[in-house]
């Protein structure tokens, strides 16, 4: 990875964190029935897009609060200016800033910052995952019986599994895990997996800005993943399961089979 790009990511994160400290969590509107848009989302989105355009005028930007095209082969910055907006608006510390750098439709570097927890995760393809400058690795030896399963929100328009069956799948999995958790922010879910705080993450988010930054963090820490139906995951797919080892991943995929559409 170009050192200029990695330094740039840390620099704009620090600036974005400072902006976040001075911006209200007041909601501007409901983006959907289950999501908010705040002044902080808009301020950070404007800052990151302007900063990237200034430093890398030829790069493409895909940002959550902007008009976006499809992912191409060119250098692309994927930005989630404020992940976990509802948490942020309620004063919950589990929210963050996520940026991924893509080349040839592949994530080659990412930064996930949790400003209220003073944690910054950074990963480069093939070079490992780092938390506040210290390399971290997933503990693959923790079994699912002693593990935590974290969950994303549930969605009505999920192509892989009906809305009601998403809850039935969780019920089917509860006996296989010590606990289940819904943290309300993909940035924290992926960080928790990389840290070994959770051992599997069942996620129905599909936007690239929700997935790409954290997925590289988890992958470079040693995580394994697949689509809920067991096929290879591609950005934009309807679901993803990430785990600390193949056994736990396969357990979730096996338990999901009876609930998949068309099963």
C-alpha angles and dihedrals in degrees: 000000000000107000089220090062095047092049089047092055093054091045096052091043090057090049091046091050090054091050091050091055091059101041127090123245089219112138118243093192145319109279088197138343089282105032140063136214115212136187087253092059091053096043093049093044090053092047096049096045092049093046092050094045090051096047098036108023093172095051123100120235126210108185130169097237097042139079104268139190128202127294113268138177096270125098104286134183113209111200133191098181094191120010116190094030094169090053090049093049090054095047094254111149095219099098134098155165121267130192128172128188114215132193124176089359090301129113108240100169138007143179125204116185128189100193098185090053095043091235127137122183121196131180138175124196109270094359104086137245125289133195114200088339096310119111114241131192132194116249103236091185095073107102123221089245088065094035141096123237113209122200137204122219117289120248135209094208097054111139097199100052136012118254095247091047091056088069092044090054091054090050089051091051099045094085090055097054133055093230142351124221137187107199097175097228128079090208090063095040092057093042092050090052092049090049094049092244089121130025102205137023121201107196134183097179111119108180113108093230090059095050115025100066097046096038092061089048091054094041094051089048088057104269125148126212148177140169114278090255090056097254126124113284120240127182109272095029117138100246144009136193118202122187144172094243142007094257093058092043092052091047091058093044092049093049089049097055098083091051100048119110110269093018 
